[in-house]
């Protein structure tokens, strides 16, 4: 499986590897958003540090942000840490973050290159 979801006491850690498609991104979102524990979490970590390729077009990246905007109407407080080492993947995640800001998604979001940096930011 190209992703796994690990529920933590205050959040969820989603780890991706290999080639990741829109269906897998949507599947991981569904696994998190549809779980009853989602209502009580403070953060999620979207770790793509082991991803070879994110097979999403620019339009699909934007659609993902629009979908998250709908979720944010039900849960407006959430910290979202994204981790990527690959330059192309970082660019796609930066596009997602820019679209999220344009849509005024109220979640706090940040992009990191290391898991430790993300966890430190989440602890603030």
C-alpha positions in Angstrom: 0.0 0.0 0.0 1.4 3.4 -0.9 0.2 5.0 2.3 -0.5 4.1 5.9 -2.4 6.0 8.6 -1.3 5.8 12.2 -3.5 7.4 14.8 -1.7 9.2 17.6 -3.1 10.6 20.8 -3.7 14.1 19.4 -3.4 13.5 15.7 -2.8 11.2 12.7 0.4 10.4 10.9 0.0 9.6 7.2 3.1 8.1 5.5 3.3 7.8 1.7 5.9 5.9 -0.4 6.5 5.1 -4.0 4.3 6.6 -6.7 1.2 8.3 -5.3 -1.9 8.9 -7.3 -5.0 11.1 -6.8 -7.0 8.0 -5.8 -4.4 7.2 -3.0 -4.4 10.8 -1.8 -8.2 10.8 -1.8 -8.2 7.4 0.0 -5.9 8.6 2.7 -8.1 11.8 3.1 -11.2 9.6 3.4 -9.6 7.3 5.9 -8.8 10.3 8.1 -11.9 12.5 7.5 -14.4 9.7 7.9 -13.0 8.3 11.0 -14.9 9.4 14.2 -11.5 10.2 15.8 -11.0 13.0 13.3 -13.3 15.3 15.3 -11.0 15.3 18.3 -7.5 15.6 16.7 -5.3 18.7 16.8 -3.1 17.9 13.8 -2.1 15.6 11.0 1.2 14.9 9.4 1.3 14.2 5.7 4.7 12.6 5.2 5.8 12.2 1.6 9.5 12.0 2.3 9.6 8.5 0.7 7.5 9.4 -2.3 9.1 8.8 -5.7 6.5 10.7 -7.6 3.2 12.4 -6.9 1.2 11.6 -10.0 -1.2 14.6 -9.8 -1.8 17.4 -12.3 -1.9 21.0 -11.1 -5.7 20.9 -11.5 -5.9 17.8 -9.3 -3.8 19.5 -6.6 -6.2 22.4 -6.7 -9.2 20.1 -6.4 -7.7 18.5 -3.3 -7.5 21.9 -1.7 -11.1 22.7 -2.6 -12.2 19.3 -1.1 -10.3 20.2 2.1 -12.0 23.6 2.2 -15.3 21.7 2.6 -13.9 19.7 5.5 -12.6 22.8 7.1 -16.2 24.1 7.3 -16.9 21.3 9.8 -13.5 21.4 11.6 -11.9 24.8 11.5 -9.0 24.2 13.9 -6.3 21.9 12.7 -2.5 22.0 12.2 -1.3 20.3 9.1 2.4 19.5 8.6 3.5 18.4 5.2 6.9 16.7 4.7 8.7 16.4 1.3 12.3 16.1 0.3 11.9 16.0 -3.5 11.9 19.4 -5.3 9.0 18.6 -7.6 6.9 17.2 -4.8 7.7 20.3 -2.7 6.5 22.5 -5.5 3.2 20.6 -5.7 2.7 20.9 -2.0 3.5 24.6 -2.1 0.8 24.9 -4.8 -1.6 23.1 -2.5 -0.7 25.5 0.4 -1.1 28.6 -1.9 -4.5 27.4 -3.1 -5.6 26.6 0.5 -4.6 30.2 1.5 -6.5 31.6 -1.5 -9.6 29.6 -0.4 -9.1 31.0 3.1 -8.9 27.5 4.7 -8.4 28.3 8.4 -6.1 25.5 9.2 -2.5 26.2 10.1 -0.3 24.6 7.4 3.4 24.3 6.9 5.9 22.4 4.7 9.0 20.8 6.1 11.8 18.6 4.8 12.2 16.5 8.0 9.7 14.8 10.3 11.5 16.2 13.4 11.0 19.8 12.2 7.3 19.1 11.7 6.8 17.5 15.1 8.6 20.5 16.7 6.3 22.9 14.9 3.3 20.9 16.0 4.3 21.0 19.6 4.2 24.9 19.7 
